[in-house]
Amino acid sequence: MDNLYVIKLGSSTVLNRPEIFGEIRRISERGGRVLLVAGGAEGIKRKYEQLGREMPFLTLPSGDEVRYCAPEEMPVIRAAYHEIILAEAAAALREQGLSVFAQVGGDNRVVTGTKAKPLKAVKDGRTLIVRDSLFGSYAGAHTAFLHSALDAYDVVILTPPIYDPALGDYINIDADVLAAHLAVDLGAQHLRFVTGTPGILQDIEDAGSTIRHVYPGEELPWVQGRMKQKVRAAAIALEQGAGDVCITGPHTLEGGGRTWFWNFPREAEEAGVGLLSKVSRIPSASYDEHELASFLLQEVRYPGVTGFIDEAGNIVFRRGSGPRTLLLLGHIDTVPYQWQAANDEAGLTGRGVVDAKGSFVNFIHMLGEAEVPGDGTLLVIGAVEEEVSSSKGALHVRDHYAADAVIIGEPSGENSLTLGYYGLFKLEITVSRLQEHTAAKDSVSVIDELYAAADTIRRRVKEIDPDSLSSLIDVKHTNQKGLLSITGTLNFRISPAAGRDYSRSIALDDLGEDVRVEVLRATPGYANGRSDPLVKSFVRSFAKEGRTVHYIKKRGTSDMNTLAATWDGVPMVAYGPGDSSLDHTNREYLHFAEVLSSRTILREAVNEWFRLGGGV
């Protein structure tokens, strides 16, 4: 599950701001899964008013006031959550057309906890020990059940209280802290605390004083009241493994103020790797790029630079308006599987730092560092869905933008320039027929038939492209009411020498009456020459740094191939920091020194391209 949001809503937002449920619907429409954790203060207050009952509080030695959860009060609290908070939140979401599963966290022991020790309180100036308060801490959750519910419903809603098995009763818990623990235990990609202010304000009277970033160990003297619990919950989430943690508002996930919490030191900003450190901590597996694009749209503010998210979901920045256009095209998606990004003194690790957030962040720095002449335009685009067959972002760029030269953001290593990529020929082979006895004469299994078809296709591709590479990357076998089916995905890497129309020469419809072949993708390879202004610009830039260009051609595929399918005569190369052998592995690590040195080379290459008259 690579697009799970855990969103904490206060009861005031749930009960008074129905527009928040439209925002949650839009997350669902983008493919996101949503676990909503709702607080209950206003609902509990309403319930006590309905009953004409006084709501009890305790005063702590610190002077803070907390709700007194005595045993006789817990049924009232649970009723408030069931009858008011859960009922109204579920109804509002259903009005948005969403399916909803909603329950108090402790029901059916889905979320469990432990009653806290007796607490000290102050009454009439005297300190008391309160032993019966049913307040406690989180112990765990039935995560398998919650994952199943998230698969089955658009939105799952949980609230306090939770259940203490040892006590045999419900105990209350702070909803912010509950959301933080659930986000960690469920491996959520995004944790949001929606509050009534635009994030954390330095001056509570000034809605424009949002503190945008909080780093480890920083004092926050402005934080008061309920915001203290949100800050505490954010810290719990970060310490236990969450990465993308943010307080948003007022009463909104979109468009308001945001305070982000990071687990790397503020000094990274001064070292020039602050943006890279942030971008690496926002998960963005394919189809889940929206949060990263939205962050960049808010974060990147250079004079003369405009930005927007286009129809495909790509993040687009433009500097200048002249006719000579240089496009820096990176991608903001990664392959799935996340682990918490971490900085050390030399670099950082995290999903996508090599492939290819390091390259794209360097592109963003060009918006502020490169010299763009009056007749030039620097276009920087972070494409979506590069890591999946759809290539949605690059196809949109190909069909809706134009450029005179293109630099692709992929790891080449600081000393190398990528001139080309193999293409991708991806086939889905399906063999289906009725089951027969394996001892029957001349019986051939569907599995054998699949491999035979794959071998035949391999021979035919080799005849056209002797340098091609192939592998069966996925096989699925089913037996439904006696109908045996097997489907395999056969992947080819096609050399540039095979040309653009290689796929038309490969027969795929004569492999047997039980065999069907679907072409999932037929992208040709591409290789740039060494004499155009773009390559010369890099040669000069490398020379200024006392280095010699090492040219490479990769057997992988990038968005360069997609553009080259129709952008005739447009020079394209790829350049970026990192060891590409770490792509898609759990060992991705990027050295800061290489990030900065390759940024210098890139900046001079961009400047040289404009000086050499690129695009004229």
N, C-alpha and C positions, 0 to 999 in steps of 0.2 A: 504494500500500500504506500504509494509514493506521493500522495497529495492530501494528506490528512491535516486538517485544521482542528486545533482545540481552541475554542473561543469562550472566554469567560464574559458573561453579561451580568451587570448589576440588575437588581430587581426594578429600579427606576427605568432603566432602558427597556427591559422586557415589557413593563406595564404601560409605559408612556411614549415610547418611540418606535412605532411599528415599522418605520422605514428601515430599521436595522435588518428586518427579516427579508426585505428586498435585496439587501446586500448579500445576505446568506444564500438567497436563491441564485444570485449571479455566481457565487462560488460553486454551487452545485452544477450550474449550467456549464461551467468551465471544466467539470470533471472532478472537482474537489469533494472530499468526504468531510463531513462536519460533525464533531462532537461538541455540543453546546453544554457548558456548565453554567447554571444560573444561580445567582444569589437570591436571598429572600427577604431582606430587611423590610421593604415596603409591603410585601405580601403578608409577612408575619404581623406587621402593625395593623393592616386591614383586618386580619383574622381576629386579633385581640379586640379591635373595635366592634366587629360583628358580635362577638361574645359578650361585650360589655365588661371585659376582664382587664385588669391592670397588668401591663407587661413589666416583669421584674428585671432589674439590672443590678450589676455589682460594680462597685468602684474599686479599682485596683490601686495598690500603693503608688503607682506612677501617675495616678490621676485619671487614667483612661477608664471609660465606662464600657462594660461588655454585657451582653445579654446573659441573664442567669438561666442556665438550662437545667433547672431542677427536674427530677423525674416526673413530677406532675405536669410540667410544662411541655415535655417532649411530644405528647399526642397533639397538642395545639400547633406546635411548630411543624410537625409532619403534615397535619391537615392543611396548614397554610401553603406548604409546597405543593401538595397534591391538588388542592381545590383552586388555588389562585395562580401560582407561578407556572407549574407544569401545564395546567389547563389552558391558560391564556397564551403561553409560548407555543404550545402545540397547535392551538387553533390558528394563530397568526401564521405559522409556517405552512399549515395546510391551505390557508387562503392563498398562499404563494404557489400552490400546486405541488408542494413537497410532501413525501411520505415521512412520517415521524414515529420514532419509538421514544417514549418518555417515561422515566420513573425516578423516584427518590433513590439515591445511590445505594443505600443500605438494603433496599428491598431485594429479596431473594439472595441476600449476601453478595451482591455483585461487587460492592466496594466495602472493604472492611477496615477497621481501625482499632485503636487502643485508647481507652479512657485515660485522660491526663491525671497526674497526681493532684492531690488537694491543693487548692490555690489560696493565696492570701487576698483578703479584701478589707476594705476600710468602711466602717459604718459608725456614724456619730463620733468620729475621731478615734475609734478603737480598731485595732487590727484583729481580723477574724480569720480562722481557717475554715474554708468551705470544702466539705468533703463529698457532697452529693452532686456537684455540677457535672452534667453529662456533656462535657466538652473533651475532645481528644485529638489524636493525630492519625494520619493516614498510615495504613499498614500494607495494603495491596488491593488489587482488583482482579476480577475474572476477565483477563484480557482476551482470552479466546472467545468468550461470549461477546465481548464488546466488539471485537473485530468482525464476528459474524453479523452482529446487529448493524454495524457500519456498512457491511456488504449488502445487507438486505434493505436498508432504509436510507433515504437521502440525508436525514439528520437524526442523530441520537442526542437526547437531552438527559442530563443527570443533574441532580441537586444534592446538597446535604439534606438530612443527616446520613451518616454511614452506619455500619453495623459493627459492634464489638462482640465477637463470638465468645470471648471469655466472660464478658459481662452478661451476655444474653439479651442485649438491649441496643437500641439506637443511641448514637452519640453525635453531637454536632461537630462541625468542622468548618473552618473558613473556606468559602467557595473559591477564592483566588488560589489558596494553597492546594485545594483539591484539584483544580485545573492544572496546576504545575506538575503535580505528581502523575496525573493521568497522561499528560503530554509525554512525559518521560517514559512511562511504562508501556504506552502504546506506540512509541517511536514516531510521534507526530513530527511532521516537517515544519509546521508553523504554529506558534502559540501567541494568542492575542488576548490582551486584557482591555476590554472596552470600558472607558470611564466617562465621567461627566465633564471632564476638561480636555483641552487639546494636548494630551500627554501630560508629563510633569511640567508644571509651570514654575519658573524662578520667582515670579511675582503673581500671586494668585489673582490679583486685580487686573493683570495684563494678559489677555488671551494670546498675545503674540510673543510671549516670553518662554515658549516651549524649549525645554532642554532636549536637544535632538539625540544626544548620545551619552550613554553612561558606561564607564569603564570600571574594571575591578578595583575595589578598595576606595572608590571615590566617596567623599562625604556628600550627603544631599540634605543640607540643613533646611531646605524649603519644603521638604516633604512632611505633610501633616495628615492627621486623621486616617481615613480609610486607605489613602494612598500608600501609607506605610506597609500595609499588608500586600499591596500589589508589588511594591519594590521587593519585599521579602520573598514573595512567591516567584518573582522573576529570578532572584538570586538562587533559589532552590532549583529551579528548572535548569539554569546554566550550570550550576555545580554538578548536577546529576546527569547531564548529557544533552540537553536541548541546545539548539544553536540559534534559531531564528525566533527571538523573543521581543515583543514590542507592546507598549501601552499606547492605545489609540483613543481618540475622541474628538469632540464631545459626542458621545452616543453614536459613534460611527467607526467603521473600519476603513472607510475610504474618504479621502479628501480633507480630513481634519489634521490635527497635529499628531505627531508620533514621537515617542521616546524609545530609542532602541537600546538594548542591553547587549554588551559584548564581553567576551571572555579573553580579550587580549589587551595589552597595556596601551594607554593613550600615546605613548612614545612612538608607536608604529606610524602614527600620522606624520610626525616630524621626519621619520626615516623614509617617507615616500611610499610606504606600503599599507597605508591605512585603508584606502578604498579596496585594494585587493583582499585585505584581511576581512573586511565586511562582506564583500561579494561572495567570498568562499564560505561564509557561514549561513547564507540563505539558500536552502536546498532548491534545486531547479531541475529535477529530472524531466525528461521530455514529457510534455503536456502539463507541466506544473511550473511554467516559467513566469507566470503573471506576477507573483510577489517580487521576484528579482527585478523584472522590468519596471514595476511600479516604484520600487526603492530607487532605482537608478534615475527614473524620471524626476523624483523629488530631490535626489542627492546631487546630481551633476548640474552645477550652476556656474558656467563660464560666461564672461561678457561676449555678446554677439552669437551665442549658441542657442539654437532652438531645439526642442525635443518633443517627441510624441510617441505613442504606441500605435502602430498601424493596424490595419484590419486583420492581419495574420497573427498579431501579438508580438511582432518584432519591436524592439526599442530602437528608435531612430533619432540621431542627433545630426544637426547640420550647422556648419560654420561657413559663412561666406555665401555669395549668390552668383559668382561668376560662371562663365560657360565651361571652364576647364574643371572637370570633376574627378577627384580621386576618391574611390570608395574603399573604406576599411571595413571588411565584412567578417565579423566573428560570430560565434554562437554562444548563447547563454544557457543552453540545456546541457545536461550531463546524462550519462547512463545511470540506472537506478543503483540503489544501496548507498546509504549515508552513514557517516560516522562524524562525530563532533570535530570540526576543524580546530586545529591547534597550531599556535605559533611557537617557535623556539628562536634562539638568537640568530640562526642562520637562514631560516625559511619557515615554510608552513606546509601542513598536510591537511587533506580534506578532499572529498569527492569533487572532481572537476578542476582542481587547481592547475593541473597540467593540461587537461583536455576539457575546455580551453579558456578557463576564466583568466589565467595569467595573461594570455595573449589579448583577450578582449579588454581587460582593464588597461593594458598599455595603449590600446587604441583610444580609449576614453581620455587618457592623459594627453593625447595628441590634440584634442580639442582646445586645450589650454596652452600647450607648449609649442606646437608647430607654427610655422610662419605661412599663413595663407594669403596670397596676393589678392588684389582687388578683382582680378579676372578669374579667380579660382574658387572652388567649393570643396570643402572637405566633408565627406559624408561618412558617418560612422554608424553602423547598424549591427545590432546583436540579434541574430536570427534564432528562431525557435525550431524545435524538432529536427535538428541536424543529426542527432544520434539515432533516429528511427527512419524507416524507409520512406515516410511521407515527404520529408524535406520541405515541409510546409512553408517555413520562413524563407528559405532560399528561392523556392519557386515563386513566391510573392515578390521577392526582390527582383528576380529575373524578369518578371512580367510587368512591374510597376515602377521601376527605377531605371536610371541610365548612368553610365560612368565611362570615362576614357581609359581608366586603368583600375585594377583591383588588387588590394593586398588582403589575403585571407588570414584570419587569426587562428593559426594552429601551431602546435609546438614543433619547431624545427631544430631547436637548440640555438643559442645565441650566435654561433659561428657558421650557421648554415642557412641557405636559402632554398626553399622548396620550389622547384620549377614545374612539377606536375604530379598527377595522381593516376593510379589505375582507376578504371571504371568499375561499376557494380552491376552484375547480371544476377538477379535473384529470382528463383523459380519455386513455385509450390507444386509438388508432385503428389497426386492423390490416386491411390489404387483402391477400388471398391468392388466387391462381388460377394455373392452368397457363400456361406460357409460350406465346406465339403470335408470329407474325412481325409486326414493327412496320409492315410495308407492307400488312398485311391490312386489308380494308375495315372502316371504323368502329372500328379498333383504338384502344383507350385504355389507356395504360400504368397499372400499379398506382400509380405515383407521381402521375400526373394524377388518378387516382381518389381517392387519399388527400387531395390538396389540395382536390378538389371536395367531399369529405365534410366536411373542416374548414371550408370556406366556408359550407356549409349549416348546420352546427352554430353557427357564429359568428352567422349571421343570426337563428337561433332564440333564441340567448341575448340578443342585442341587443333583440329584441322584448320580452323580459321585464325586462332590465336595461340601459337605454341607456347607463349610465355604466360598464359593464363594460369590462375590458381583456383582450386575449388575445394569446398568442404560441405558435407551435410551438417547443418547447424542445429536442426531440430527434427524430431520424429515423434508422431503421436499415433497410437494404435487404438481402435475402438471395435467393439462387437455389440451391435444394437439389434436385437431380435434376429440374430443369424446373419446380419449383414456386416461383413468384415471390411474395415476401412483402415488405411494407413496413409498418413500425410507427412511428407518430408519437405523440409526447406533446403534447397540446394543453392549454395552461394558461390558465385564466380567473381574473381577479381580479373578484370579485363585490361590488358595493356593498351596504351594510347595507339599503338600500331594497328590495332584491330579496326580503327576508324569509327565513325559515328553510327553507321548503319549495320554493324556486325550482327545484331539480333535478327534481322530479316533473313539472314542466310542460314539460320539454324532451324531445321524442321523439328517441330515438337508435337505434331498431330498424328504420328504414325507409330506410336509406341505400344499399341495394344488397345483392344476394345474396352478394357477395364481401367485404362490409365488416362488421367486428365492432367494437363500441365497449364498452370496459370503463371504468366510473367508478372511478378510483383514489381520489378524495377529493371530497366535496361539503360543504365547511364553509361555513356562512353568515357574512356579515359581522356586525359588532356595533358599536354606538355607544352610549356611556354619556351620560346627561344631565349638566346642570351644577349641579343643585341638591341632590344628596344629600350626606350628611355627609363622604363620602370626598373629593369635589371641594372642598367647603368647607374641609376640613382643609388641602388644598394651597393654596387661596387665602390662608388665614391665614398659612401658613408662608412663602409667597412675600412676603406683605406685611411680615412681620417682618424679612425681608432687604431690604426696600425695592424689591421687584420686583413686576411685574404678570404674571399668568399668560397665556401665549400658548397657546391650545388648538389642537390639530392632530388630524387623522384621517389615517391612513396607508393607502396602497394595498397595502401588504404584508399578511402574515398572521402572527399570533403565537399563543401558547398561550391568549391571551384568547379567541380565537374558539372554541377547543376547549371551554373551561369554559363559555362563554356558551351553548353548544348545549343545555345542560340546567340550568345554575344560574340559574334564573329569579329576577329581582329582586335579584340580588347585584351591587352596584356594582363596576365594574372600571375602572381606568385603568392607563396604563403610564408609567413615569418612570425615567430613567437618563441618565448622562452620555454624551456622544459625538455625533459627526456621523453620522447614519444613512446618509448618501450614501456613506460609506466601507465600509458593510456588505459582506461577501463580496468585497472587493477586496484587492489586495496592498498597499494604502496605509493600512491600518488604523493609526490613531495616536490616542492618548488623552492629553489634557492633564491633568496632576496637579491643577492649580488647579480645573478643572471637576469632577474627581472629588470633591474635598474640598468644594467649594461645594454641589454637588448632594447630597452626603451630609448636609450641614447642613439643607438644605431637606427632604430625606426624613425625617430624624430628627424635625423639628418637625411634619411632616405626620402621622407615626405617632402622636406624642404628642397632637396635636390630635384625631385620630380617636377616641382613647380618651376625651379630655376632653369631646368633643361627644356622647358617649354612643353612638358607633357600635356597631351590633349589638344595641342594646336593643330 
